């Protein structure tokens, strides 16, 4: 596995030379966040991102995310122009060495949490989801809460310029079913996968986070059945999944080792997020450190699945706690994610020793 670290480019307070110092770190997972969803990424912005990584002797072969415009998800006539913009961006990224594009197809919100700084017993804080704080409230109340708790950082998927039109977006999605959203995803994939094949890029859709409906919006990447349906709908190696143990693991009914095993065995998982969560009452959950015994996700088993298949794709430690007084983007501090990266590699090293 190739260990990587999410990096927010010009908006990230964590220096690249700090990331480089994490043992075993080979590259960063980048993105351009000041370009609105649907627009063609300018070459100069892509060059700036790639060149900064190269200067730090880090690869930048994964992009997270080239966001999909809502008109594509809604299936509006304007989607074709946005898809053409997407194809153009794919070609530019490919010329600069990008191998994987992680994206999602969640309506309106890319992810949902009720709290960005839930206090944990050890004094750290973490992202959490409490149903009573989300379900049944006005979405604007949640938007205000996320904005206040983000510490001035732009949170991916919660861009103010897009959420300023939240009322219109909810009106547009009114009546959208899972079947309708799935069909719009297939339309998108049928257009972009030939370009991915041409460019030697793997598309990797991210599971819904959390993997259930929020504000009555449809969800189509919730479980193993959904994943299989997407892979079969456009059955090409370039149509892949970002296996995220935190998103899928939020639903305790999902058998993570089985899902990981099946998708990796089919060579359809070019990118993997490892995150640990603890399940609480009523389906609530909160995030914890990456260590297996700290939460409900069997991280050691998941790494063993990767090792069993001699996985050579990209892995990154997903959301971490805020520890040691760090002031950073919630979920994306340096320290806890660095600990997670080393923990995962330690498991891999032990498995290598057993194999020899």
KEKOLDO-613612 format. One line per 3 residues: their letters; for each residue y, x, z of C-alpha. Coordinates in pm, 1 decimal, decimal comma, always signed. Each point is the difference from the previous one (the first is absolute). Layout:
<nodes>
A> Y:X:Z; ...
</nodes>
This chain:
<nodes>
XXX> +0,0:+0,0:+0,0; +357,1:+108,9:-68,7; +218,6:-51,4:+306,9
XXX> +347,1:-133,0:-79,3; +301,7:-127,6:+191,5; +235,1:-283,1:-89,6
XXX> +351,8:+126,5:-65,3; +306,2:-213,1:-72,5; +190,0:+251,8:-210,6
XXX> +374,7:+16,6:+50,6; -27,0:-271,8:+267,9; -245,0:+192,1:+219,6
XXX> +120,2:+185,3:+311,0; -323,2:+203,9:+17,0; +44,5:+333,0:-181,3
XXX> -261,8:+89,5:-256,4; -54,4:+338,6:+162,4; -109,4:-182,4:+317,4
XXX> -253,8:-199,1:-200,3; -124,0:+320,8:-162,2; -76,0:+140,2:+347,0
XXX> -257,0:-273,2:+74,3; -342,2:+169,0:-33,1; -181,9:-93,4:-318,2
XXX> +293,0:-187,8:-154,1; -11,6:+28,2:-379,7; +269,2:-237,6:-116,5
XXX> +236,7:-286,8:+58,3; -10,5:-361,8:-111,6; +344,8:-75,6:-136,0
XXX> +211,7:-281,2:-129,8; +350,1:-88,0:-116,9; +150,4:-268,1:+219,9
XXX> +356,2:-37,0:-122,1; -112,0:-136,6:-339,0; -52,5:-379,4:+17,6
XXX> -344,3:-137,7:-77,9; -45,9:-64,9:-368,3; +237,1:+268,0:-127,7
XXX> -117,5:+296,0:-206,2; +15,9:+313,1:+215,8; +252,1:+254,3:-135,7
XXX> -146,3:+336,4:-94,8; +255,0:+189,5:+207,7; -105,4:-184,1:+316,6
XXX> -367,1:+69,4:-68,9; +77,0:+367,5:-64,4; +194,8:+24,7:+326,6
XXX> -295,0:-141,9:+194,5; -264,6:+216,7:-166,6; +204,4:+319,4:+10,1
XXX> +74,2:-29,4:+372,1; -370,5:-28,7:+72,5; -80,4:+296,4:-223,6
XXX> +265,7:+212,5:+172,0; -186,9:-61,7:+326,3; -331,4:+93,9:-167,4
XXX> -129,4:-354,9:+37,3; -160,9:-207,5:-273,3; +144,2:-336,9:-90,8
XXX> -283,3:-174,5:-182,5; +18,7:-343,2:+166,2; +287,7:-247,2:-16,6
XXX> +32,9:-279,3:+256,0; +130,4:-225,4:-132,1; +122,6:-96,2:-344,1
XXX> +83,5:-347,7:+126,1; -97,2:-302,2:-207,0; +287,4:-237,3:-70,2
XXX> -34,8:-353,0:+137,6; +37,6:-145,4:-350,3; -334,0:+166,4:-86,0
XXX> -164,9:-146,5:+309,6; +152,2:-338,9:-79,5; -110,8:+13,3:-365,1
XXX> +349,5:-71,9:-134,7; +86,0:+60,3:-368,7; +216,3:+294,7:+106,1
XXX> -309,5:+182,1:+129,9; -70,3:+162,0:-336,0; +320,1:+207,1:+9,6
XXX> -70,8:+108,9:+356,8; -353,0:+99,5:-102,2; +142,1:+207,9:-285,6
XXX> +225,4:+175,4:+252,9; -306,6:+62,6:+215,6; -188,0:+155,3:-291,8
XXX> +293,1:+227,1:-77,2; +11,1:+119,9:+361,1; -374,1:+64,5:-7,3
XXX> +33,4:+221,8:-306,0; +284,3:+199,5:+157,3; -193,7:+50,8:+322,4
XXX> -308,2:+111,3:-190,2; +195,6:+271,6:-181,5; +95,8:+137,6:+341,7
XXX> -352,8:+19,5:+134,3; -39,7:-332,2:+181,0; -364,2:-113,5:+12,7
XXX> +7,8:-314,5:+217,0; +241,0:-291,7:+37,9; -40,6:-210,8:+311,9
XXX> +152,7:-348,7:-25,6; -39,0:-343,0:+154,4; +8,9:-360,2:-118,4
XXX> +121,5:-168,8:+320,5; +262,1:-271,7:-48,9; +345,0:+67,5:+152,1
XXX> -111,8:+216,6:+295,3; -198,6:+320,0:-63,3; -122,2:-7,0:+361,3
XXX> +75,9:-201,1:+310,4; +30,0:+97,2:+366,5; +148,2:-181,2:+297,1
XXX> +105,0:+318,3:+182,8; +74,3:+351,4:-123,3; +3,6:+159,4:+345,6
XXX> -258,7:-163,8:+224,3; -22,2:+205,9:+323,8; -346,5:+144,8:+64,4
XXX> -135,1:+98,8:+342,8; +45,3:+371,8:-70,9; +374,0:-41,2:-65,2
XXX> -20,9:+14,4:-378,8; +90,0:-290,7:-229,2; -177,6:-147,6:-302,3
XXX> +14,7:-274,6:-261,0; -155,5:-331,2:+104,6; -70,2:-351,1:-127,0
XXX> +9,1:-300,1:+230,8; -62,6:-329,2:-175,1; +221,7:-199,8:+235,8
XXX> +295,6:+219,5:-94,6; -54,2:-45,8:-373,0; -165,8:-329,5:-81,7
XXX> +226,6:-300,8:+2,2; +328,9:+188,7:+26,4; +278,4:+21,9:-256,9
XXX> -66,2:+305,2:-224,4; +364,4:+101,0:+45,3; -65,9:+40,0:+372,4
XXX> -275,5:+249,3:-75,7; +218,7:+181,6:-253,9; +274,3:+39,5:+262,1
XXX> -252,4:+128,5:+253,9; -144,0:+258,5:-241,2; +350,0:+109,8:-97,8
XXX> +103,4:+55,6:+361,5; -318,0:+188,9:+91,6; -3,7:+225,3:-307,0
XXX> +256,1:+236,1:+157,7; +210,7:+1,7:-313,9; -287,5:+111,8:-222,2
XXX> -79,9:-183,6:-321,7; -346,6:-144,1:+53,3; -213,6:-7,5:-317,6
XXX> -42,0:-356,3:-120,6; +291,7:-126,2:+210,5; +287,0:+115,3:-219,8
XXX> +321,7:-188,7:+98,0; +113,8:-55,1:-359,0; -321,6:-190,2:-77,2
XXX> -26,1:-188,1:+326,9; +356,6:-122,1:-45,1; -155,0:-247,6:-245,7
XXX> -278,5:-107,5:+235,1; +71,6:-373,1:-31,1; -23,7:+13,4:-379,0
XXX> -321,7:+201,9:+16,9; -165,8:-254,8:+228,2; +105,6:-279,2:-235,9
XXX> -153,6:+188,0:-293,2; -329,1:+56,3:+183,1; -21,8:-360,4:+117,2
XXX> -330,1:-136,1:-131,1; -137,3:+341,2:-101,7; -373,8:+8,7:+68,9
XXX> -235,6:+293,1:+46,3; -151,9:-81,8:-338,3; +340,3:+2,8:-167,5
XXX> +96,3:+329,2:+162,6; -335,6:+153,5:-93,7; +43,8:-104,1:-362,4
XXX> +344,0:+161,3:-3,6; -151,0:+320,6:+140,2; -263,8:+0,7:-275,8
XXX> +272,0:-47,1:-263,3; +185,3:+299,8:+145,2; -314,1:+214,2:+11,0
XXX> -98,9:-86,1:-355,4; +338,5:+136,9:-109,1; +21,7:+316,1:+211,0
XXX> -361,1:+123,5:+20,1; -5,4:+109,5:-368,9; +310,9:+208,2:+75,8
XXX> -168,0:+139,4:+311,7; -296,6:+100,6:-215,6; +234,0:+161,2:-252,7
XXX> +181,4:+190,9:+278,7; -301,0:+91,0:+214,8; +143,9:-196,4:+294,0
XXX> -196,0:-208,7:+249,8; +160,8:-324,0:+115,5; -87,7:-78,4:+362,9
XXX> +95,1:-339,3:+140,8; +65,7:-8,9:+374,7; -165,6:-272,3:+212,0
XXX> +210,9:-276,6:+148,7; +158,5:+94,3:+331,4; -99,1:-196,4:+201,4
XXX> -294,8:-138,0:-198,8; +87,6:-367,7:+44,7; +270,4:-239,5:-108,8
XXX> +340,7:+41,9:+161,9; +266,8:-272,4:-45,6; -252,4:-185,3:-221,0
XXX> +21,4:+270,3:-266,4; -324,3:+68,0:-190,0; -203,0:+315,7:+61,1
XXX> -254,7:+133,9:-250,2; -107,2:+344,3:+135,3; -136,8:-98,4:+339,9
XXX> -368,7:+94,3:+5,8; -300,6:+135,4:-186,8; -34,6:-309,4:-219,0
XXX> +364,7:+25,4:-110,8; -36,5:+370,9:-73,6; -312,9:-52,9:-209,6
XXX> +168,3:-278,5:-192,2; +297,2:+222,3:-87,8; -220,1:+291,3:-105,3
XXX> -213,6:-225,0:-217,7; +294,7:-183,3:-158,2; +110,0:+318,8:-176,0
XXX> -311,5:+211,2:+23,9; +144,4:+340,8:-83,4; -5,5:+317,6:+212,2
XXX> +380,4:+5,9:-2,2; +9,7:-332,5:+186,8; -53,5:+107,9:+359,1
XXX> +64,2:-80,3:+364,7; +198,1:+173,1:+271,0; -247,3:-34,4:+285,1
XXX> +211,0:-54,9:+312,5; -194,2:-11,7:+326,3; +296,7:-147,3:+183,4
XXX> +73,5:-288,8:-235,3; -363,0:-97,9:-54,2; -81,9:+85,0:+362,2
XXX> +250,9:-251,7:+134,7; -266,5:-262,5:-74,6; -299,8:+80,2:+217,7
XXX> -227,0:-186,5:-244,8; +49,2:+272,7:-260,7; -284,4:+253,4:+4,0
XXX> +204,3:+312,5:-68,6; -285,2:+254,1:-40,3; -171,0:-231,7:-248,9
XXX> +319,9:-62,2:-197,5; +80,0:+372,2:-8,9; -355,3:+87,3:-101,7
XXX> -19,0:-254,1:-281,7; +339,5:+77,3:-154,6; -32,2:+378,0:+28,3
XXX> -352,1:-11,3:-142,0; +146,2:-173,2:-307,2; +268,4:+270,9:-24,2
XXX> +273,9:-262,1:+28,8; +184,7:+129,9:+308,4; +238,0:+276,0:-112,5
XXX> +213,6:-29,2:+313,8; -80,3:-68,6:+364,9; +213,4:-83,5:+305,8
XXX> -153,5:+60,4:+341,1; +161,0:-198,8:+281,6; -137,7:-128,2:+330,3
XXX> +73,6:-336,5:+159,6; -103,6:-184,5:+313,4; -81,9:-370,6:-15,5
XXX> +148,6:-222,8:+264,7; -28,6:-369,2:+77,0; +59,4:-270,0:-265,0
XXX> -38,0:+246,8:-284,8; +295,9:+210,2:+109,8; -18,1:+376,5:-47,6
XXX> +199,2:+312,4:+65,6; -24,1:+349,5:-138,9; -119,4:+299,7:+200,7
XXX> -64,7:+368,1:-60,1; -262,3:+98,2:-256,1; -271,7:+96,1:+248,1
XXX> -306,9:-223,6:-34,3; -24,8:-83,9:+370,1; +361,9:-114,2:+20,2
XXX> -43,7:-310,3:-214,6; -228,4:-236,4:-187,3; -39,3:+205,0:-319,6
XXX> -298,3:+237,0:-16,6; +199,6:+286,9:-148,9; -284,2:+247,5:+45,4
XXX> -236,1:-224,6:-197,9; +254,1:-43,4:-280,0; +45,6:+375,8:-34,8
XXX> -378,9:+37,5:-3,6; -14,3:-245,9:-291,8; +252,9:+213,4:-186,4
XXX> -199,1:+312,5:+79,1; -327,2:-159,6:-106,3; +147,6:-63,7:-344,9
XXX> +172,1:+341,9:-11,2; +327,8:-186,5:-44,8; +254,4:+204,8:-195,5
XXX> +281,7:-252,9:-9,4; +320,5:-23,0:+198,2; +9,4:-95,7:+368,2
XXX> +299,2:-39,7:+226,6; +40,9:-79,9:+368,0; +162,5:-340,9:+5,6
XXX> +234,4:-142,1:+262,6; +31,4:+198,6:+320,0; +154,1:-65,9:+336,9
XXX> +342,2:+126,2:+104,6; -79,4:+278,2:+249,2; +173,8:+289,7:+177,3
XXX> +343,0:-160,1:-32,4; +4,7:+16,2:-378,3; +271,2:-203,6:-174,5
XXX> -133,9:-89,6:-342,4; -88,6:-287,5:-232,6; -232,4:-232,3:+197,7
XXX> -361,3:+75,4:-84,5; +93,0:+313,9:-192,2; +82,7:+266,3:+253,1
XXX> -121,6:+355,5:-43,3; -192,3:+68,8:+318,2; -260,1:-274,6:+29,0
XXX> -79,6:-1,5:-370,1; -44,3:+377,7:+10,3; -242,8:-41,7:+289,5
XXX> -185,1:-261,0:-203,4; -27,9:+228,7:-301,9; -148,2:+278,9:+209,6
XXX> -236,6:-241,4:+178,6; -141,3:-124,1:-330,3; -46,6:+352,6:-129,8
XXX> -172,5:+93,2:+324,5; -254,5:-275,7:-58,2; -50,7:+122,5:-356,7
XXX> -45,7:+359,3:+118,3; -267,4:-107,8:+248,8; -181,4:-189,4:-273,6
XXX> +15,6:+309,0:-222,0; -153,2:+206,5:+280,9; -281,6:-251,6:+42,7
XX> -66,2:+3,1:-374,0; -30,1:+378,0:-11,0
</nodes>
